[in-house]
């Protein structure tokens, strides 16, 4: 294996966790925003009802 290929593989191993973290953060943000929108919708429904 060439030196460049070894370096490239090593660096890609380090990049993977960062990508996973980004994906997790995105998923968390999406869940949080969906939850907030649901709460807002509930609040509006209650306001309309009263």
RAURPE-V595205 format. One line per field, one symbol per residue. phi: phi as a letter, one per 30 degrees, with the letter a starting at -180 (. if undefined). psi: psi as a letter, one per 30 degrees, with the letter a starting at -180 (. if undefined). burial: I if it has 9 or more other C-alpha atoms within 8 Angstrom, else O. A space follows every 50 residues. Layout:
BEGIN
phi=???
psi=???
burial=???
END
This chain:
BEGIN
phi=.ddddddddddddddeedddddddddddddddddddddddddeddddddd
psi=kleeeeeeeeefeffeeeeeeeeeeeeeeeeeeeeeeeeeeeeeeeeee.
burial=OOOOOIOOOOOOOOOOOOOOOOOOOOOOOOOOOOOOOOOOOOOOOOOOOO
END
